[in-house]
Each structure stands twice: as structure tokens, then as C-alpha cells.
Amino acid sequence: MVTLTGNSIYLRALEPEDLEFVYRLENDETIWEVSNTQTPYSRFLIHQYLENAHQDIYEAKQLRLAICKTGGFDAIGLIDLFDFDPANQRAGVGIILQNEQDRGKGYGKEALGMVINYAFNTLQLHQLYANIHLGNVASITLFTNFGFTQVGIKKDWNRQGNRFTDEGLYQLLNKL
């Protein structure tokens, strides 16, 4: 069984050719609130990041994968394992599909399922967690459909303009 290939998408390592895609995604101010970004990234910084993207998850403590439609090479989104902690067998997970027209078609669901399988079966993690803005109903639904449960609320966690919003902490334990 190939872990990172699904029915309609596959996950692959980042390539130098992904520079413009990552640049556009990281500098899209409409999604900064879900990515905890407040400043733009230069092409130079993203180029440097891509040059080091070959690092093993045990070195980098993160793994960022491109989400691609089957039969294509161009990325439509990214899925990350971050804050990788092998001693405690846990990592955070985040996902973003760049274009609105790719959302709601099951690509995120398929990608998240593959990453959960990879994290629990290949990396032998005990748990995954996600930080989700409580107003992001689509993400909450996606993660809870896989068994993530809300274990806490971080009050006034993120500033959006002149107000503060709450963020939920969701957790999935590997029951195996």
C-alpha cells in the first residue's frame, strides 16, 4: 500500500518548481489568519526554505507536503506536520487548499486521511493536534470527522484587526 497516494490526489515533497506556488500562498493575506502569518515572505526566503525542504522530519521537526491532483504535478494546497516531537510521539497538523474552487471537493479530506495514516503507521506517533479558529466551521468539520476532539479553547488567542478571536485545540489519539 502506498501511503501518500489516494484516489483523486497524491502528496509529494516540495520541489524547486513550487517556488511561485508557495510564494503566492504564503503572501495571500486572505489566509493569513489561519496560518498565523502577519508579514509577507520574499521569494529569496522561500527559495532558501525550498533548498532545505529535503531535510528529514527528524532534523527539521516538520514535514510540508504538496497536495496534487492525480495525473498532475501542480500543487493545489499544502499539508504540514509541524512541532514534530519524537520523544512524546506527537505533531501538529495543518492544511490549506489555495483556491476556493478546490475546496469542498474532498481533496482536503483525502489529504488529511493520508497524513493521519502516515503519522500513526509510519512515524508511529501517539497523537496529532490541530489549532483551528472557532469560526472556521469547514476545518472543524473536516478534523472532527476524523475523530479529532476539542480539548481546549484558547481565549482571545488571535488578533484580527482590532478584535481578538478564540482558537480551539483539537486532538486525535492513536488508539492502536
N, C-alpha and C positions, 0 to 999 in steps of 0.2 A: 504494500500500500504506500503510495506517495503522499506524504503528509501535507505538502503545500500546493496540491493541485485539486481543484474542485470541479464542479460541473460547468459553471459559467465563468469562473475566474481562476487565476492562479496567483501565488505570491512569489515574488522574486527579490533577490538582493538589489540594492540600488546600484546603478551604473552611471558612468560619467555623462551619458546621454540624458540623464534625468535632471541635469542642472537647471534647465529652464522651467521644468515642471515644479521642482522643489522651490525654486525662486518665486514663481507665481503663487504657489500655495502658502509659503511662509510669509509672503508680503500681502496676502489678501486680508485686508482689515476687517472684512465681514466675518471672518472666522477666528480673529484674534482672541475673542472672549472664551472660546472653547480650547484654545491652545496655550493659554496663559502667556501670550506674546503682547508686547506693548511697543516694540520698536521694529523697524524693518531690518532685514538682513541683506547684506551685499552679495553680489554674485561671487566675489572673492571668498567670503566666509563660507558660502555654500559649496564652492569648489573645493576648499580645504576640507570641509566636512565629508564630501563625497570621496576624496582621496583617502580618508581614514575609515570609510564605511566598511572596509574589508575586515576590520578588527573583529575578533571573536566576541561573542556576548560576554564571556568571562573576563575579557580585557576591558571592553567598552562599557560594560554594565547596562547595555541597551542593545536592541535589535530593531532596526527600522526596515520594513519590507514594502515594496511597491505592490499595489493591487492592480492587476491587469486582467482584461477580458480575455477569455480563451481565444486563441488564434491571433492575438495581437501582442505588441510589445509595449505600447504606450501605457503609462500609468494613469489610472483614474483616481487613485487615492493612495493613502499610506496607512499602515497599521504598525504600531510600535509596542514593543515590550521595553519598559524603562524601569529605572530604580531596581535593576536585577540584583537580588540578594541571594547568592547561592547558599550561604550559611543558614539562612532561615527559609530557604526554598520558596521565595515569593518574588513577584514582579508586578508592576503596574501595567495596564494595557490601555491603549488609546487608538482611536480610528477616525479617519476623516476621508470622505469622498469629496473631491474638489467641486464638481459641477452638480447643480441641483437636479439635472435630468438623470443623473446616475443614482440618485437616492431613491429609496423605496422600491427598488427592483430586486432586492435580495442579495446584492453584492456584499454589503456590509455584514449581513448575517452569515454568508458563506465564509467570508474572510475571518470573522471572529471565531466561528466554529473551528476553522483550521488552526488558528493560533492557540486556542484553548487546547486542542488535541496535541499540538506541538509542545506547548508549555508543560502539560501534565505527563505526556507519554515519552517525549524525547528529552526534555530538560529535567524531568522528574520533579517539577515544582509541586509544592503543597497547596499554594494559594495564588490567586490573582486578585488584583483590586483595580477599581476604576473610580476616578473623580469626575462626577457629572453635575453640571449646572442643573439645579432643580427645575428650571424652566424648559430644559431640553427633553421633552417627552419622547421624542423618537429614539434618542440614545438610551434613556431609561428603559423603554420598552425592549429595545434590542438586547441590552445586557440582562435584564430580569428574565427574558425568555430563555436565556441560557442558565438560569439558576442563580445569578448574582443577586444578593440581598443587600438592602440598605442597612448598614451597621452604624451609621452616624450622619449627622448634619453639621457641617462647618458653617456657623452663623456669620453673616456679613463677610464672607471669605474673599469674594472678588469684587473689585470696584469696576463699575460700568458707568462711565460718565460721572455724574455727581451722586450716584447711589451705590449701595453695596448689596450684593446678592448672595444667597446661600448656595452651598455646593454639597452634594451628597457623596458619601463614601460608600461604595458598593464592593462587596467581597464575594468571591467564589472559592470554596474549599474543594480540594481534590479528595473525594470520598473513597478512593481506591486504596 
